[in-house]
Amino acid sequence: MKKLLFVAIAFLSMSFNNSAGITEAERKYAVNLLQETQEDILKKVSGLSPEQLNFKPDTASWSVAECVEHIAISETNMFGFMQASLKKPADPSKRNEKKISEDDLVKMVTDRSTKRTTSEAFKPSGKFGSYEATLQEFKTNRANSINYIKTTADDLRNHYYEFPFGTLDAYQIIVFMAGHSKRHTDQIEEIMKNVNFPK
């Protein structure tokens, strides 16, 4: 009887743990990555003057403020892509296909040796009205994303979204989003190291 009870509890526990399609280790990985990359960007931009925020190394480059706006826009759009993927039918068969690992995904998106041009919908345009409002938009979106991944019971591993560079599952979109902010935090650091960056 005790053995039967143990098996039943183990089965129910397994079913519960798989209800989101991610393990607790995966949940922790995403939360840590979201928190660490948030802390990194906020630390980098803390205390910058308007002149520093708006400095551009050249006419083709973004300023720090524009990088922050691009991140804020991207966070909204990418979370939307993730939500859109969950509205499509689940496809467990795709889990058997070879996919990029989360670590490799982060390495790919943060690699600045390859420059990329973003689409029009992701370009900074001053849409939030001010730098302060833009930063608040990022912080609000990121807090929502962290809370979501901490608490969700959505099936994040069996729903997918097609990107120009390949297919990601819903969980990987969250990881990609965190890595993307790290990519542009590194860009901010490059801007600040420019010899003409205002003191």
HELIX and SHEET records of a PDB file:
HELIX    1   1 LYS A    2  ASN A   17  1                                  16    
HELIX    2   2 GLU A   24  VAL A   45  1                                  22    
HELIX    3   3 PRO A   50  ASN A   54  1                                   5    
HELIX    4   4 VAL A   64  LEU A   86  1                                  23    
HELIX    5   5 PRO A   92  ASN A   96  5                                   5    
HELIX    6   6 GLU A  102  THR A  110  1                                   9    
HELIX    7   7 GLU A  120  PHE A  122  5                                   3    
HELIX    8   8 TYR A  131  THR A  151  1                                  21    
HELIX    9   9 ALA A  170  MET A  192  1                                  23    
SHEET    1   A 2 TYR A 160  PHE A 163  0                                        
SHEET    2   A 2 GLY A 166  ASP A 169 -1                                        
END                                                                             
